[in-house]
Amino acid sequence: FHGHLPIDFSLLPQLENLSIGKNNLERLIPQTLSHCQGLQILSAQDNQFYGSIP
């Protein structure tokens, strides 16, 4: 990957593990990530995200 996350996280409420580290991703962390109520693990190291995790 390179760029931003091309996904609407509101469609993934059952998502438990999101591993997107080392992908050169950038931009604001998507606010729709807050819809992933089952999210237990978020691995996003070595990217260029900014903003707070919702």
PyMOL Python script that loads the backbone (N, CA, C, O; Angstrom):
from pymol import cmd

cmd.read_pdbstr("""\
ATOM      1  N   PHE A   1       0.824  -1.193   0.000  1.00  0.00           N
ATOM      2  CA  PHE A   1       0.000   0.000   0.000  1.00  0.00           C
ATOM      3  C   PHE A   1       0.862   1.248   0.000  1.00  0.00           C
ATOM      4  O   PHE A   1       2.033   1.227   0.380  1.00  0.00           O
ATOM      5  N   HIS A   2       0.261   2.307  -0.427  1.00  0.00           N
ATOM      6  CA  HIS A   2       0.849   3.636  -0.292  1.00  0.00           C
ATOM      7  C   HIS A   2      -0.292   4.629  -0.405  1.00  0.00           C
ATOM      8  O   HIS A   2      -1.092   4.539  -1.336  1.00  0.00           O
ATOM      9  N   GLY A   3      -0.385   5.552   0.498  1.00  0.00           N
ATOM     10  CA  GLY A   3      -1.460   6.543   0.435  1.00  0.00           C
ATOM     11  C   GLY A   3      -2.308   6.533   1.685  1.00  0.00           C
ATOM     12  O   GLY A   3      -1.815   6.831   2.773  1.00  0.00           O
ATOM     13  N   HIS A   4      -3.582   6.193   1.544  1.00  0.00           N
ATOM     14  CA  HIS A   4      -4.487   6.188   2.690  1.00  0.00           C
ATOM     15  C   HIS A   4      -5.269   4.885   2.730  1.00  0.00           C
ATOM     16  O   HIS A   4      -5.236   4.102   1.781  1.00  0.00           O
ATOM     17  N   LEU A   5      -5.969   4.657   3.826  1.00  0.00           N
ATOM     18  CA  LEU A   5      -6.779   3.452   3.950  1.00  0.00           C
ATOM     19  C   LEU A   5      -8.042   3.601   3.113  1.00  0.00           C
ATOM     20  O   LEU A   5      -8.863   4.472   3.400  1.00  0.00           O
ATOM     21  N   PRO A   6      -8.218   2.780   2.096  1.00  0.00           N
ATOM     22  CA  PRO A   6      -9.374   2.908   1.206  1.00  0.00           C
ATOM     23  C   PRO A   6     -10.565   2.083   1.677  1.00  0.00           C
ATOM     24  O   PRO A   6     -11.128   1.307   0.904  1.00  0.00           O
ATOM     25  N   ILE A   7     -10.949   2.245   2.937  1.00  0.00           N
ATOM     26  CA  ILE A   7     -11.992   1.381   3.467  1.00  0.00           C
ATOM     27  C   ILE A   7     -12.914   2.156   4.408  1.00  0.00           C
ATOM     28  O   ILE A   7     -12.484   3.061   5.123  1.00  0.00           O
ATOM     29  N   ASP A   8     -14.183   1.777   4.386  1.00  0.00           N
ATOM     30  CA  ASP A   8     -15.162   2.354   5.302  1.00  0.00           C
ATOM     31  C   ASP A   8     -15.320   1.369   6.458  1.00  0.00           C
ATOM     32  O   ASP A   8     -15.987   0.344   6.321  1.00  0.00           O
ATOM     33  N   PHE A   9     -14.714   1.680   7.578  1.00  0.00           N
ATOM     34  CA  PHE A   9     -14.716   0.757   8.707  1.00  0.00           C
ATOM     35  C   PHE A   9     -16.096   0.557   9.318  1.00  0.00           C
ATOM     36  O   PHE A   9     -16.285  -0.367  10.109  1.00  0.00           O
ATOM     37  N   SER A  10     -17.058   1.396   8.972  1.00  0.00           N
ATOM     38  CA  SER A  10     -18.410   1.209   9.501  1.00  0.00           C
ATOM     39  C   SER A  10     -19.030  -0.085   8.969  1.00  0.00           C
ATOM     40  O   SER A  10     -20.020  -0.571   9.514  1.00  0.00           O
ATOM     41  N   LEU A  11     -18.448  -0.638   7.907  1.00  0.00           N
ATOM     42  CA  LEU A  11     -18.946  -1.890   7.337  1.00  0.00           C
ATOM     43  C   LEU A  11     -18.336  -3.124   8.006  1.00  0.00           C
ATOM     44  O   LEU A  11     -18.674  -4.253   7.650  1.00  0.00           O
ATOM     45  N   LEU A  12     -17.439  -2.911   8.975  1.00  0.00           N
ATOM     46  CA  LEU A  12     -16.720  -4.020   9.601  1.00  0.00           C
ATOM     47  C   LEU A  12     -16.845  -4.015  11.131  1.00  0.00           C
ATOM     48  O   LEU A  12     -15.825  -3.985  11.819  1.00  0.00           O
ATOM     49  N   PRO A  13     -18.054  -4.045  11.675  1.00  0.00           N
ATOM     50  CA  PRO A  13     -18.196  -3.964  13.132  1.00  0.00           C
ATOM     51  C   PRO A  13     -17.628  -5.184  13.863  1.00  0.00           C
ATOM     52  O   PRO A  13     -17.341  -5.098  15.057  1.00  0.00           O
ATOM     53  N   GLN A  14     -17.460  -6.310  13.177  1.00  0.00           N
ATOM     54  CA  GLN A  14     -16.953  -7.532  13.801  1.00  0.00           C
ATOM     55  C   GLN A  14     -15.432  -7.667  13.714  1.00  0.00           C
ATOM     56  O   GLN A  14     -14.870  -8.633  14.230  1.00  0.00           O
ATOM     57  N   LEU A  15     -14.760  -6.709  13.067  1.00  0.00           N
ATOM     58  CA  LEU A  15     -13.308  -6.763  12.907  1.00  0.00           C
ATOM     59  C   LEU A  15     -12.624  -6.839  14.266  1.00  0.00           C
ATOM     60  O   LEU A  15     -12.895  -6.019  15.143  1.00  0.00           O
ATOM     61  N   GLU A  16     -11.737  -7.818  14.446  1.00  0.00           N
ATOM     62  CA  GLU A  16     -11.047  -8.004  15.724  1.00  0.00           C
ATOM     63  C   GLU A  16      -9.573  -7.630  15.665  1.00  0.00           C
ATOM     64  O   GLU A  16      -9.017  -7.179  16.667  1.00  0.00           O
ATOM     65  N   ASN A  17      -8.923  -7.807  14.507  1.00  0.00           N
ATOM     66  CA  ASN A  17      -7.488  -7.586  14.386  1.00  0.00           C
ATOM     67  C   ASN A  17      -7.218  -6.834  13.087  1.00  0.00           C
ATOM     68  O   ASN A  17      -7.588  -7.298  12.009  1.00  0.00           O
ATOM     69  N   LEU A  18      -6.577  -5.681  13.189  1.00  0.00           N
ATOM     70  CA  LEU A  18      -6.232  -4.887  12.010  1.00  0.00           C
ATOM     71  C   LEU A  18      -4.729  -4.658  12.022  1.00  0.00           C
ATOM     72  O   LEU A  18      -4.208  -3.937  12.873  1.00  0.00           O
ATOM     73  N   SER A  19      -4.038  -5.276  11.074  1.00  0.00           N
ATOM     74  CA  SER A  19      -2.583  -5.173  10.989  1.00  0.00           C
ATOM     75  C   SER A  19      -2.219  -4.460   9.691  1.00  0.00           C
ATOM     76  O   SER A  19      -2.297  -5.043   8.610  1.00  0.00           O
ATOM     77  N   ILE A  20      -1.819  -3.191   9.807  1.00  0.00           N
ATOM     78  CA  ILE A  20      -1.510  -2.378   8.629  1.00  0.00           C
ATOM     79  C   ILE A  20      -0.141  -1.719   8.758  1.00  0.00           C
ATOM     80  O   ILE A  20       0.113  -0.685   8.140  1.00  0.00           O
ATOM     81  N   GLY A  21       0.726  -2.307   9.547  1.00  0.00           N
ATOM     82  CA  GLY A  21       2.044  -1.732   9.781  1.00  0.00           C
ATOM     83  C   GLY A  21       2.945  -1.783   8.559  1.00  0.00           C
ATOM     84  O   GLY A  21       2.797  -2.650   7.697  1.00  0.00           O
ATOM     85  N   LYS A  22       3.885  -0.841   8.494  1.00  0.00           N
ATOM     86  CA  LYS A  22       4.927  -0.776   7.467  1.00  0.00           C
ATOM     87  C   LYS A  22       4.363  -0.712   6.047  1.00  0.00           C
ATOM     88  O   LYS A  22       4.830  -1.426   5.159  1.00  0.00           O
ATOM     89  N   ASN A  23       3.363   0.140   5.835  1.00  0.00           N
ATOM     90  CA  ASN A  23       2.744   0.254   4.517  1.00  0.00           C
ATOM     91  C   ASN A  23       2.840   1.643   3.905  1.00  0.00           C
ATOM     92  O   ASN A  23       2.256   1.886   2.849  1.00  0.00           O
ATOM     93  N   ASN A  24       3.559   2.554   4.537  1.00  0.00           N
ATOM     94  CA  ASN A  24       3.680   3.920   4.008  1.00  0.00           C
ATOM     95  C   ASN A  24       2.331   4.619   3.907  1.00  0.00           C
ATOM     96  O   ASN A  24       2.134   5.467   3.036  1.00  0.00           O
ATOM     97  N   LEU A  25       1.412   4.273   4.783  1.00  0.00           N
ATOM     98  CA  LEU A  25       0.102   4.911   4.784  1.00  0.00           C
ATOM     99  C   LEU A  25       0.206   6.266   5.463  1.00  0.00           C
ATOM    100  O   LEU A  25       1.024   6.457   6.363  1.00  0.00           O
ATOM    101  N   GLU A  26      -0.615   7.193   5.036  1.00  0.00           N
ATOM    102  CA  GLU A  26      -0.602   8.535   5.612  1.00  0.00           C
ATOM    103  C   GLU A  26      -2.018   9.082   5.663  1.00  0.00           C
ATOM    104  O   GLU A  26      -2.945   8.464   5.140  1.00  0.00           O
ATOM    105  N   ARG A  27      -2.185  10.209   6.275  1.00  0.00           N
ATOM    106  CA  ARG A  27      -3.444  10.935   6.457  1.00  0.00           C
ATOM    107  C   ARG A  27      -3.984  10.764   7.866  1.00  0.00           C
ATOM    108  O   ARG A  27      -3.373  10.130   8.727  1.00  0.00           O
ATOM    109  N   LEU A  28      -5.130  11.343   8.059  1.00  0.00           N
ATOM    110  CA  LEU A  28      -5.833  11.286   9.331  1.00  0.00           C
ATOM    111  C   LEU A  28      -6.345   9.863   9.574  1.00  0.00           C
ATOM    112  O   LEU A  28      -6.764   9.182   8.638  1.00  0.00           O
ATOM    113  N   ILE A  29      -6.308   9.426  10.817  1.00  0.00           N
ATOM    114  CA  ILE A  29      -6.866   8.119  11.161  1.00  0.00           C
ATOM    115  C   ILE A  29      -8.380   8.187  10.950  1.00  0.00           C
ATOM    116  O   ILE A  29      -9.026   9.085  11.490  1.00  0.00           O
ATOM    117  N   PRO A  30      -8.965   7.260  10.177  1.00  0.00           N
ATOM    118  CA  PRO A  30     -10.396   7.327   9.868  1.00  0.00           C
ATOM    119  C   PRO A  30     -11.271   7.266  11.120  1.00  0.00           C
ATOM    120  O   PRO A  30     -11.089   6.387  11.963  1.00  0.00           O
ATOM    121  N   GLN A  31     -12.206   8.185  11.242  1.00  0.00           N
ATOM    122  CA  GLN A  31     -13.120   8.194  12.381  1.00  0.00           C
ATOM    123  C   GLN A  31     -14.052   6.990  12.369  1.00  0.00           C
ATOM    124  O   GLN A  31     -14.583   6.609  13.412  1.00  0.00           O
ATOM    125  N   THR A  32     -14.260   6.382  11.189  1.00  0.00           N
ATOM    126  CA  THR A  32     -15.129   5.205  11.110  1.00  0.00           C
ATOM    127  C   THR A  32     -14.512   4.000  11.811  1.00  0.00           C
ATOM    128  O   THR A  32     -15.182   2.985  11.997  1.00  0.00           O
ATOM    129  N   LEU A  33     -13.238   4.099  12.203  1.00  0.00           N
ATOM    130  CA  LEU A  33     -12.602   3.021  12.960  1.00  0.00           C
ATOM    131  C   LEU A  33     -13.337   2.791  14.283  1.00  0.00           C
ATOM    132  O   LEU A  33     -13.294   1.693  14.837  1.00  0.00           O
ATOM    133  N   SER A  34     -14.002   3.813  14.779  1.00  0.00           N
ATOM    134  CA  SER A  34     -14.756   3.683  16.036  1.00  0.00           C
ATOM    135  C   SER A  34     -15.948   2.736  15.898  1.00  0.00           C
ATOM    136  O   SER A  34     -16.498   2.300  16.910  1.00  0.00           O
ATOM    137  N   HIS A  35     -16.358   2.409  14.682  1.00  0.00           N
ATOM    138  CA  HIS A  35     -17.464   1.478  14.465  1.00  0.00           C
ATOM    139  C   HIS A  35     -17.040   0.022  14.621  1.00  0.00           C
ATOM    140  O   HIS A  35     -17.887  -0.872  14.649  1.00  0.00           O
ATOM    141  N   CYS A  36     -15.753  -0.218  14.723  1.00  0.00           N
ATOM    142  CA  CYS A  36     -15.233  -1.579  14.902  1.00  0.00           C
ATOM    143  C   CYS A  36     -15.283  -1.929  16.383  1.00  0.00           C
ATOM    144  O   CYS A  36     -14.258  -1.936  17.064  1.00  0.00           O
ATOM    145  N   GLN A  37     -16.461  -2.213  16.863  1.00  0.00           N
ATOM    146  CA  GLN A  37     -16.652  -2.443  18.290  1.00  0.00           C
ATOM    147  C   GLN A  37     -15.940  -3.687  18.791  1.00  0.00           C
ATOM    148  O   GLN A  37     -15.665  -3.799  19.986  1.00  0.00           O
ATOM    149  N   GLY A  38     -15.638  -4.622  17.903  1.00  0.00           N
ATOM    150  CA  GLY A  38     -14.939  -5.841  18.302  1.00  0.00           C
ATOM    151  C   GLY A  38     -13.429  -5.745  18.184  1.00  0.00           C
ATOM    152  O   GLY A  38     -12.731  -6.718  18.470  1.00  0.00           O
ATOM    153  N   LEU A  39     -12.905  -4.590  17.768  1.00  0.00           N
ATOM    154  CA  LEU A  39     -11.468  -4.444  17.544  1.00  0.00           C
ATOM    155  C   LEU A  39     -10.691  -4.611  18.846  1.00  0.00           C
ATOM    156  O   LEU A  39     -10.912  -3.882  19.813  1.00  0.00           O
ATOM    157  N   GLN A  40      -9.780  -5.577  18.855  1.00  0.00           N
ATOM    158  CA  GLN A  40      -8.958  -5.843  20.028  1.00  0.00           C
ATOM    159  C   GLN A  40      -7.496  -5.500  19.777  1.00  0.00           C
ATOM    160  O   GLN A  40      -6.792  -5.081  20.696  1.00  0.00           O
ATOM    161  N   ILE A  41      -7.030  -5.676  18.537  1.00  0.00           N
ATOM    162  CA  ILE A  41      -5.625  -5.437  18.207  1.00  0.00           C
ATOM    163  C   ILE A  41      -5.537  -4.515  17.000  1.00  0.00           C
ATOM    164  O   ILE A  41      -6.121  -4.789  15.952  1.00  0.00           O
ATOM    165  N   LEU A  42      -4.804  -3.421  17.157  1.00  0.00           N
ATOM    166  CA  LEU A  42      -4.526  -2.497  16.057  1.00  0.00           C
ATOM    167  C   LEU A  42      -3.018  -2.346  15.961  1.00  0.00           C
ATOM    168  O   LEU A  42      -2.379  -1.811  16.866  1.00  0.00           O
ATOM    169  N   SER A  43      -2.458  -2.820  14.862  1.00  0.00           N
ATOM    170  CA  SER A  43      -1.018  -2.719  14.625  1.00  0.00           C
ATOM    171  C   SER A  43      -0.820  -1.810  13.421  1.00  0.00           C
ATOM    172  O   SER A  43      -1.135  -2.190  12.293  1.00  0.00           O
ATOM    173  N   ALA A  44      -0.297  -0.604  13.657  1.00  0.00           N
ATOM    174  CA  ALA A  44      -0.178   0.391  12.584  1.00  0.00           C
ATOM    175  C   ALA A  44       1.166   1.112  12.615  1.00  0.00           C
ATOM    176  O   ALA A  44       1.248   2.275  12.219  1.00  0.00           O
ATOM    177  N   GLN A  45       2.207   0.450  13.075  1.00  0.00           N
ATOM    178  CA  GLN A  45       3.514   1.082  13.202  1.00  0.00           C
ATOM    179  C   GLN A  45       4.131   1.391  11.836  1.00  0.00           C
ATOM    180  O   GLN A  45       3.769   0.798  10.819  1.00  0.00           O
ATOM    181  N   ASP A  46       5.064   2.328  11.847  1.00  0.00           N
ATOM    182  CA  ASP A  46       5.828   2.716  10.653  1.00  0.00           C
ATOM    183  C   ASP A  46       4.951   3.227   9.510  1.00  0.00           C
ATOM    184  O   ASP A  46       5.168   2.875   8.350  1.00  0.00           O
ATOM    185  N   ASN A  47       3.985   4.039   9.834  1.00  0.00           N
ATOM    186  CA  ASN A  47       3.156   4.742   8.864  1.00  0.00           C
ATOM    187  C   ASN A  47       3.221   6.230   9.191  1.00  0.00           C
ATOM    188  O   ASN A  47       3.938   6.627  10.109  1.00  0.00           O
ATOM    189  N   GLN A  48       2.501   7.036   8.473  1.00  0.00           N
ATOM    190  CA  GLN A  48       2.519   8.484   8.681  1.00  0.00           C
ATOM    191  C   GLN A  48       1.133   9.000   9.063  1.00  0.00           C
ATOM    192  O   GLN A  48       0.693  10.036   8.564  1.00  0.00           O
ATOM    193  N   PHE A  49       0.447   8.277   9.950  1.00  0.00           N
ATOM    194  CA  PHE A  49      -0.868   8.708  10.404  1.00  0.00           C
ATOM    195  C   PHE A  49      -0.744   9.898  11.342  1.00  0.00           C
ATOM    196  O   PHE A  49       0.298  10.108  11.964  1.00  0.00           O
ATOM    197  N   TYR A  50      -1.801  10.664  11.435  1.00  0.00           N
ATOM    198  CA  TYR A  50      -1.861  11.729  12.432  1.00  0.00           C
ATOM    199  C   TYR A  50      -3.281  11.816  12.951  1.00  0.00           C
ATOM    200  O   TYR A  50      -4.210  11.286  12.343  1.00  0.00           O
ATOM    201  N   GLY A  51      -3.439  12.477  14.063  1.00  0.00           N
ATOM    202  CA  GLY A  51      -4.740  12.554  14.716  1.00  0.00           C
ATOM    203  C   GLY A  51      -4.831  11.501  15.806  1.00  0.00           C
ATOM    204  O   GLY A  51      -3.898  10.729  16.025  1.00  0.00           O
ATOM    205  N   SER A  52      -5.947  11.483  16.473  1.00  0.00           N
ATOM    206  CA  SER A  52      -6.121  10.534  17.570  1.00  0.00           C
ATOM    207  C   SER A  52      -6.881   9.304  17.099  1.00  0.00           C
ATOM    208  O   SER A  52      -7.604   9.337  16.103  1.00  0.00           O
ATOM    209  N   ILE A  53      -6.699   8.229  17.835  1.00  0.00           N
ATOM    210  CA  ILE A  53      -7.425   7.001  17.529  1.00  0.00           C
ATOM    211  C   ILE A  53      -8.817   7.151  18.120  1.00  0.00           C
ATOM    212  O   ILE A  53      -8.959   7.401  19.317  1.00  0.00           O
ATOM    213  N   PRO A  54      -9.848   7.001  17.291  1.00  0.00           N
ATOM    214  CA  PRO A  54     -11.220   7.212  17.777  1.00  0.00           C
ATOM    215  C   PRO A  54     -11.655   6.164  18.792  1.00  0.00           C
ATOM    216  O   PRO A  54     -12.781   6.214  19.286  1.00  0.00           O
TER     217      PRO A  54
END
""", "prot")
cmd.dss("prot")
cmd.show_as("cartoon", "prot")
cmd.util.cbc("prot")
cmd.orient("prot")
